Each structure stands twice: as structure tokens, then as C-alpha cells.
Amino acid sequence: MAQLPENKKIILFDGVCNLCDGAVQFIIKHDKKDVFRYASLQSELGKELVKERGMDQEEIDSIMLIEPGVAYYRKSTAALEIARDLSGGYSLLKNFLFIPEVMRDRIYDFIAKNRYKWFGKKEQCMIPTPELKAKFLD
């Protein structure tokens, strides 16, 4: 397996989803402390990281946050844990973690199920600009 950067959280995202691409661009813009690194779920590294956690690639449908050596999060919990590290008022979104996960994930699943229909889909993963390339692990 490729060497993961130390002290960085890894965001695995659906590389062909326009909504997910927009979310990654948003996170990059608001990641003032340079907390995150990114890999698409479709990449070899993404597949390997999912498999390492004992999960089926088909179970992950748009986002996963990995804190190497600590924990991993899926769905709404991943989104809220990511928000915790963003600059500005976005870190306040972490307060929604008090809502039971099953309720949060119902909303998340509804959006995830319809994301291609509402936001579209790409033929391939995004190609980061040269200045952003260092933030991507694949």
C-alpha cells in the first residue's frame, strides 16, 4: 500500500459525481489548516483503503473520512466530521452530530441516491490543477 501522509485525514469521494466534486472543491477552499488529503473511491488506493476497513466497495456510495490509526466515518457522520475542521462557521455543523445517525443517514441516503439525477455524472475522475495535485493521493 502507498505511504499515507502523517497527520492528515483522508477523504474518499465518488470521483465521477458532480456533487461530490463540488464538495471536494468546497472543502479544499475552506481547509485553511491543510487537514485533508483526497482520493477517489474508484482509484486503486481508494479501493484498498475501503477493503482494509473490511467494507465492500459497493457499500460506500459517496464519501468516507479516514483518520489513519484513529477511526473512519461514513455518510452523514463523515460529512459532519469533515465540517468540524473547516474554517469559518462551517465547523458549527458538527453540532448536528447529536441527531441520531439513523435519522441523519436517511437524509444523506436520499441525496446520495438521487445525486447523479440532480447534479449529473462525469465520465472520469476530476484532474486536479498542478497547485492542488499535492492534496490528492492518487
MODELLER restraints for C-alpha pairs under 7 A, 6 or more apart:
rsr = mdl.restraints
at = mdl.atoms
rsr.add(forms.Gaussian(group=physical.xy_distance, feature=features.Distance(at['CA:8:A'], at['CA:35:A']), mean=5.35, stdev=0.5))
rsr.add(forms.Gaussian(group=physical.xy_distance, feature=features.Distance(at['CA:8:A'], at['CA:36:A']), mean=5.44, stdev=0.5))
rsr.add(forms.Gaussian(group=physical.xy_distance, feature=features.Distance(at['CA:8:A'], at['CA:37:A']), mean=6.41, stdev=0.5))
rsr.add(forms.Gaussian(group=physical.xy_distance, feature=features.Distance(at['CA:9:A'], at['CA:35:A']), mean=6.13, stdev=0.5))
rsr.add(forms.Gaussian(group=physical.xy_distance, feature=features.Distance(at['CA:9:A'], at['CA:36:A']), mean=4.83, stdev=0.5))
rsr.add(forms.Gaussian(group=physical.xy_distance, feature=features.Distance(at['CA:9:A'], at['CA:37:A']), mean=6.16, stdev=0.5))
rsr.add(forms.Gaussian(group=physical.xy_distance, feature=features.Distance(at['CA:9:A'], at['CA:65:A']), mean=6.93, stdev=0.5))
rsr.add(forms.Gaussian(group=physical.xy_distance, feature=features.Distance(at['CA:9:A'], at['CA:66:A']), mean=5.72, stdev=0.5))
rsr.add(forms.Gaussian(group=physical.xy_distance, feature=features.Distance(at['CA:9:A'], at['CA:67:A']), mean=4.80, stdev=0.5))
rsr.add(forms.Gaussian(group=physical.xy_distance, feature=features.Distance(at['CA:9:A'], at['CA:68:A']), mean=6.84, stdev=0.5))
rsr.add(forms.Gaussian(group=physical.xy_distance, feature=features.Distance(at['CA:10:A'], at['CA:36:A']), mean=5.76, stdev=0.5))
rsr.add(forms.Gaussian(group=physical.xy_distance, feature=features.Distance(at['CA:10:A'], at['CA:37:A']), mean=4.93, stdev=0.5))
rsr.add(forms.Gaussian(group=physical.xy_distance, feature=features.Distance(at['CA:10:A'], at['CA:38:A']), mean=5.61, stdev=0.5))
rsr.add(forms.Gaussian(group=physical.xy_distance, feature=features.Distance(at['CA:10:A'], at['CA:65:A']), mean=5.70, stdev=0.5))
rsr.add(forms.Gaussian(group=physical.xy_distance, feature=features.Distance(at['CA:10:A'], at['CA:66:A']), mean=4.96, stdev=0.5))
rsr.add(forms.Gaussian(group=physical.xy_distance, feature=features.Distance(at['CA:10:A'], at['CA:67:A']), mean=6.47, stdev=0.5))
rsr.add(forms.Gaussian(group=physical.xy_distance, feature=features.Distance(at['CA:11:A'], at['CA:36:A']), mean=6.79, stdev=0.5))
rsr.add(forms.Gaussian(group=physical.xy_distance, feature=features.Distance(at['CA:11:A'], at['CA:37:A']), mean=6.21, stdev=0.5))
rsr.add(forms.Gaussian(group=physical.xy_distance, feature=features.Distance(at['CA:11:A'], at['CA:38:A']), mean=4.88, stdev=0.5))
rsr.add(forms.Gaussian(group=physical.xy_distance, feature=features.Distance(at['CA:11:A'], at['CA:39:A']), mean=6.41, stdev=0.5))
rsr.add(forms.Gaussian(group=physical.xy_distance, feature=features.Distance(at['CA:11:A'], at['CA:64:A']), mean=5.81, stdev=0.5))
rsr.add(forms.Gaussian(group=physical.xy_distance, feature=features.Distance(at['CA:11:A'], at['CA:65:A']), mean=4.67, stdev=0.5))
rsr.add(forms.Gaussian(group=physical.xy_distance, feature=features.Distance(at['CA:11:A'], at['CA:66:A']), mean=6.41, stdev=0.5))
rsr.add(forms.Gaussian(group=physical.xy_distance, feature=features.Distance(at['CA:12:A'], at['CA:38:A']), mean=6.02, stdev=0.5))
rsr.add(forms.Gaussian(group=physical.xy_distance, feature=features.Distance(at['CA:12:A'], at['CA:39:A']), mean=5.07, stdev=0.5))
rsr.add(forms.Gaussian(group=physical.xy_distance, feature=features.Distance(at['CA:12:A'], at['CA:40:A']), mean=5.28, stdev=0.5))
rsr.add(forms.Gaussian(group=physical.xy_distance, feature=features.Distance(at['CA:12:A'], at['CA:41:A']), mean=5.52, stdev=0.5))
rsr.add(forms.Gaussian(group=physical.xy_distance, feature=features.Distance(at['CA:12:A'], at['CA:46:A']), mean=6.34, stdev=0.5))
rsr.add(forms.Gaussian(group=physical.xy_distance, feature=features.Distance(at['CA:12:A'], at['CA:63:A']), mean=5.55, stdev=0.5))
rsr.add(forms.Gaussian(group=physical.xy_distance, feature=features.Distance(at['CA:12:A'], at['CA:64:A']), mean=5.04, stdev=0.5))
rsr.add(forms.Gaussian(group=physical.xy_distance, feature=features.Distance(at['CA:12:A'], at['CA:65:A']), mean=6.32, stdev=0.5))
rsr.add(forms.Gaussian(group=physical.xy_distance, feature=features.Distance(at['CA:13:A'], at['CA:20:A']), mean=6.37, stdev=0.5))
rsr.add(forms.Gaussian(group=physical.xy_distance, feature=features.Distance(at['CA:13:A'], at['CA:39:A']), mean=6.60, stdev=0.5))
rsr.add(forms.Gaussian(group=physical.xy_distance, feature=features.Distance(at['CA:13:A'], at['CA:40:A']), mean=4.88, stdev=0.5))
rsr.add(forms.Gaussian(group=physical.xy_distance, feature=features.Distance(at['CA:13:A'], at['CA:41:A']), mean=5.49, stdev=0.5))
rsr.add(forms.Gaussian(group=physical.xy_distance, feature=features.Distance(at['CA:13:A'], at['CA:62:A']), mean=5.46, stdev=0.5))
rsr.add(forms.Gaussian(group=physical.xy_distance, feature=features.Distance(at['CA:13:A'], at['CA:63:A']), mean=4.63, stdev=0.5))
rsr.add(forms.Gaussian(group=physical.xy_distance, feature=features.Distance(at['CA:13:A'], at['CA:64:A']), mean=6.66, stdev=0.5))
rsr.add(forms.Gaussian(group=physical.xy_distance, feature=features.Distance(at['CA:14:A'], at['CA:20:A']), mean=6.07, stdev=0.5))
rsr.add(forms.Gaussian(group=physical.xy_distance, feature=features.Distance(at['CA:14:A'], at['CA:40:A']), mean=5.68, stdev=0.5))
rsr.add(forms.Gaussian(group=physical.xy_distance, feature=features.Distance(at['CA:14:A'], at['CA:41:A']), mean=5.48, stdev=0.5))
rsr.add(forms.Gaussian(group=physical.xy_distance, feature=features.Distance(at['CA:14:A'], at['CA:62:A']), mean=4.94, stdev=0.5))
rsr.add(forms.Gaussian(group=physical.xy_distance, feature=features.Distance(at['CA:14:A'], at['CA:63:A']), mean=6.69, stdev=0.5))
rsr.add(forms.Gaussian(group=physical.xy_distance, feature=features.Distance(at['CA:15:A'], at['CA:21:A']), mean=6.69, stdev=0.5))
rsr.add(forms.Gaussian(group=physical.xy_distance, feature=features.Distance(at['CA:15:A'], at['CA:40:A']), mean=4.99, stdev=0.5))
rsr.add(forms.Gaussian(group=physical.xy_distance, feature=features.Distance(at['CA:15:A'], at['CA:41:A']), mean=6.67, stdev=0.5))
rsr.add(forms.Gaussian(group=physical.xy_distance, feature=features.Distance(at['CA:15:A'], at['CA:42:A']), mean=6.68, stdev=0.5))
rsr.add(forms.Gaussian(group=physical.xy_distance, feature=features.Distance(at['CA:15:A'], at['CA:125:A']), mean=4.41, stdev=0.5))
rsr.add(forms.Gaussian(group=physical.xy_distance, feature=features.Distance(at['CA:15:A'], at['CA:126:A']), mean=6.47, stdev=0.5))
rsr.add(forms.Gaussian(group=physical.xy_distance, feature=features.Distance(at['CA:16:A'], at['CA:121:A']), mean=5.51, stdev=0.5))
rsr.add(forms.Gaussian(group=physical.xy_distance, feature=features.Distance(at['CA:16:A'], at['CA:122:A']), mean=4.67, stdev=0.5))
rsr.add(forms.Gaussian(group=physical.xy_distance, feature=features.Distance(at['CA:16:A'], at['CA:123:A']), mean=6.38, stdev=0.5))
rsr.add(forms.Gaussian(group=physical.xy_distance, feature=features.Distance(at['CA:16:A'], at['CA:124:A']), mean=5.58, stdev=0.5))
rsr.add(forms.Gaussian(group=physical.xy_distance, feature=features.Distance(at['CA:16:A'], at['CA:125:A']), mean=5.11, stdev=0.5))
rsr.add(forms.Gaussian(group=physical.xy_distance, feature=features.Distance(at['CA:17:A'], at['CA:116:A']), mean=6.51, stdev=0.5))
rsr.add(forms.Gaussian(group=physical.xy_distance, feature=features.Distance(at['CA:17:A'], at['CA:120:A']), mean=6.67, stdev=0.5))
rsr.add(forms.Gaussian(group=physical.xy_distance, feature=features.Distance(at['CA:17:A'], at['CA:121:A']), mean=4.84, stdev=0.5))
rsr.add(forms.Gaussian(group=physical.xy_distance, feature=features.Distance(at['CA:17:A'], at['CA:122:A']), mean=6.28, stdev=0.5))
rsr.add(forms.Gaussian(group=physical.xy_distance, feature=features.Distance(at['CA:18:A'], at['CA:119:A']), mean=5.73, stdev=0.5))
rsr.add(forms.Gaussian(group=physical.xy_distance, feature=features.Distance(at['CA:18:A'], at['CA:120:A']), mean=5.72, stdev=0.5))
rsr.add(forms.Gaussian(group=physical.xy_distance, feature=features.Distance(at['CA:18:A'], at['CA:121:A']), mean=5.56, stdev=0.5))
rsr.add(forms.Gaussian(group=physical.xy_distance, feature=features.Distance(at['CA:18:A'], at['CA:122:A']), mean=6.79, stdev=0.5))
rsr.add(forms.Gaussian(group=physical.xy_distance, feature=features.Distance(at['CA:19:A'], at['CA:115:A']), mean=6.61, stdev=0.5))
rsr.add(forms.Gaussian(group=physical.xy_distance, feature=features.Distance(at['CA:19:A'], at['CA:119:A']), mean=5.82, stdev=0.5))
rsr.add(forms.Gaussian(group=physical.xy_distance, feature=features.Distance(at['CA:30:A'], at['CA:86:A']), mean=5.32, stdev=0.5))
rsr.add(forms.Gaussian(group=physical.xy_distance, feature=features.Distance(at['CA:30:A'], at['CA:87:A']), mean=5.29, stdev=0.5))
rsr.add(forms.Gaussian(group=physical.xy_distance, feature=features.Distance(at['CA:31:A'], at['CA:86:A']), mean=5.23, stdev=0.5))
rsr.add(forms.Gaussian(group=physical.xy_distance, feature=features.Distance(at['CA:31:A'], at['CA:87:A']), mean=6.27, stdev=0.5))
rsr.add(forms.Gaussian(group=physical.xy_distance, feature=features.Distance(at['CA:32:A'], at['CA:87:A']), mean=6.12, stdev=0.5))
rsr.add(forms.Gaussian(group=physical.xy_distance, feature=features.Distance(at['CA:37:A'], at['CA:135:A']), mean=4.98, stdev=0.5))
rsr.add(forms.Gaussian(group=physical.xy_distance, feature=features.Distance(at['CA:37:A'], at['CA:136:A']), mean=5.73, stdev=0.5))
rsr.add(forms.Gaussian(group=physical.xy_distance, feature=features.Distance(at['CA:37:A'], at['CA:137:A']), mean=6.75, stdev=0.5))
rsr.add(forms.Gaussian(group=physical.xy_distance, feature=features.Distance(at['CA:38:A'], at['CA:135:A']), mean=6.22, stdev=0.5))
rsr.add(forms.Gaussian(group=physical.xy_distance, feature=features.Distance(at['CA:38:A'], at['CA:136:A']), mean=4.69, stdev=0.5))
rsr.add(forms.Gaussian(group=physical.xy_distance, feature=features.Distance(at['CA:38:A'], at['CA:137:A']), mean=5.93, stdev=0.5))
rsr.add(forms.Gaussian(group=physical.xy_distance, feature=features.Distance(at['CA:39:A'], at['CA:46:A']), mean=5.89, stdev=0.5))
rsr.add(forms.Gaussian(group=physical.xy_distance, feature=features.Distance(at['CA:39:A'], at['CA:136:A']), mean=5.80, stdev=0.5))
rsr.add(forms.Gaussian(group=physical.xy_distance, feature=features.Distance(at['CA:39:A'], at['CA:137:A']), mean=5.43, stdev=0.5))
rsr.add(forms.Gaussian(group=physical.xy_distance, feature=features.Distance(at['CA:39:A'], at['CA:138:A']), mean=5.80, stdev=0.5))
rsr.add(forms.Gaussian(group=physical.xy_distance, feature=features.Distance(at['CA:40:A'], at['CA:46:A']), mean=5.73, stdev=0.5))
rsr.add(forms.Gaussian(group=physical.xy_distance, feature=features.Distance(at['CA:41:A'], at['CA:47:A']), mean=5.97, stdev=0.5))
rsr.add(forms.Gaussian(group=physical.xy_distance, feature=features.Distance(at['CA:43:A'], at['CA:138:A']), mean=6.68, stdev=0.5))
rsr.add(forms.Gaussian(group=physical.xy_distance, feature=features.Distance(at['CA:45:A'], at['CA:138:A']), mean=6.76, stdev=0.5))
rsr.add(forms.Gaussian(group=physical.xy_distance, feature=features.Distance(at['CA:47:A'], at['CA:57:A']), mean=6.65, stdev=0.5))
rsr.add(forms.Gaussian(group=physical.xy_distance, feature=features.Distance(at['CA:50:A'], at['CA:57:A']), mean=6.44, stdev=0.5))
rsr.add(forms.Gaussian(group=physical.xy_distance, feature=features.Distance(at['CA:61:A'], at['CA:112:A']), mean=6.95, stdev=0.5))
rsr.add(forms.Gaussian(group=physical.xy_distance, feature=features.Distance(at['CA:62:A'], at['CA:112:A']), mean=6.81, stdev=0.5))
rsr.add(forms.Gaussian(group=physical.xy_distance, feature=features.Distance(at['CA:63:A'], at['CA:74:A']), mean=6.33, stdev=0.5))
rsr.add(forms.Gaussian(group=physical.xy_distance, feature=features.Distance(at['CA:63:A'], at['CA:75:A']), mean=6.10, stdev=0.5))
rsr.add(forms.Gaussian(group=physical.xy_distance, feature=features.Distance(at['CA:63:A'], at['CA:78:A']), mean=7.00, stdev=0.5))
rsr.add(forms.Gaussian(group=physical.xy_distance, feature=features.Distance(at['CA:64:A'], at['CA:73:A']), mean=5.72, stdev=0.5))
rsr.add(forms.Gaussian(group=physical.xy_distance, feature=features.Distance(at['CA:64:A'], at['CA:74:A']), mean=4.69, stdev=0.5))
rsr.add(forms.Gaussian(group=physical.xy_distance, feature=features.Distance(at['CA:64:A'], at['CA:75:A']), mean=6.71, stdev=0.5))
rsr.add(forms.Gaussian(group=physical.xy_distance, feature=features.Distance(at['CA:64:A'], at['CA:78:A']), mean=5.83, stdev=0.5))
rsr.add(forms.Gaussian(group=physical.xy_distance, feature=features.Distance(at['CA:65:A'], at['CA:72:A']), mean=5.54, stdev=0.5))
rsr.add(forms.Gaussian(group=physical.xy_distance, feature=features.Distance(at['CA:65:A'], at['CA:73:A']), mean=5.10, stdev=0.5))
rsr.add(forms.Gaussian(group=physical.xy_distance, feature=features.Distance(at['CA:65:A'], at['CA:74:A']), mean=6.49, stdev=0.5))
rsr.add(forms.Gaussian(group=physical.xy_distance, feature=features.Distance(at['CA:65:A'], at['CA:78:A']), mean=5.32, stdev=0.5))
rsr.add(forms.Gaussian(group=physical.xy_distance, feature=features.Distance(at['CA:66:A'], at['CA:72:A']), mean=4.30, stdev=0.5))
rsr.add(forms.Gaussian(group=physical.xy_distance, feature=features.Distance(at['CA:66:A'], at['CA:73:A']), mean=6.47, stdev=0.5))
rsr.add(forms.Gaussian(group=physical.xy_distance, feature=features.Distance(at['CA:75:A'], at['CA:105:A']), mean=6.41, stdev=0.5))
rsr.add(forms.Gaussian(group=physical.xy_distance, feature=features.Distance(at['CA:75:A'], at['CA:108:A']), mean=6.51, stdev=0.5))
rsr.add(forms.Gaussian(group=physical.xy_distance, feature=features.Distance(at['CA:76:A'], at['CA:104:A']), mean=5.99, stdev=0.5))
rsr.add(forms.Gaussian(group=physical.xy_distance, feature=features.Distance(at['CA:76:A'], at['CA:105:A']), mean=5.58, stdev=0.5))
rsr.add(forms.Gaussian(group=physical.xy_distance, feature=features.Distance(at['CA:76:A'], at['CA:108:A']), mean=5.90, stdev=0.5))
rsr.add(forms.Gaussian(group=physical.xy_distance, feature=features.Distance(at['CA:80:A'], at['CA:93:A']), mean=6.18, stdev=0.5))
rsr.add(forms.Gaussian(group=physical.xy_distance, feature=features.Distance(at['CA:80:A'], at['CA:94:A']), mean=5.07, stdev=0.5))
rsr.add(forms.Gaussian(group=physical.xy_distance, feature=features.Distance(at['CA:80:A'], at['CA:97:A']), mean=6.91, stdev=0.5))
rsr.add(forms.Gaussian(group=physical.xy_distance, feature=features.Distance(at['CA:81:A'], at['CA:94:A']), mean=6.39, stdev=0.5))
rsr.add(forms.Gaussian(group=physical.xy_distance, feature=features.Distance(at['CA:83:A'], at['CA:90:A']), mean=5.70, stdev=0.5))
rsr.add(forms.Gaussian(group=physical.xy_distance, feature=features.Distance(at['CA:83:A'], at['CA:91:A']), mean=4.96, stdev=0.5))
rsr.add(forms.Gaussian(group=physical.xy_distance, feature=features.Distance(at['CA:83:A'], at['CA:93:A']), mean=6.14, stdev=0.5))
rsr.add(forms.Gaussian(group=physical.xy_distance, feature=features.Distance(at['CA:83:A'], at['CA:94:A']), mean=6.29, stdev=0.5))
rsr.add(forms.Gaussian(group=physical.xy_distance, feature=features.Distance(at['CA:84:A'], at['CA:91:A']), mean=4.22, stdev=0.5))
rsr.add(forms.Gaussian(group=physical.xy_distance, feature=features.Distance(at['CA:84:A'], at['CA:92:A']), mean=6.94, stdev=0.5))
rsr.add(forms.Gaussian(group=physical.xy_distance, feature=features.Distance(at['CA:84:A'], at['CA:93:A']), mean=6.98, stdev=0.5))
rsr.add(forms.Gaussian(group=physical.xy_distance, feature=features.Distance(at['CA:84:A'], at['CA:94:A']), mean=5.41, stdev=0.5))
rsr.add(forms.Gaussian(group=physical.xy_distance, feature=features.Distance(at['CA:85:A'], at['CA:91:A']), mean=6.06, stdev=0.5))
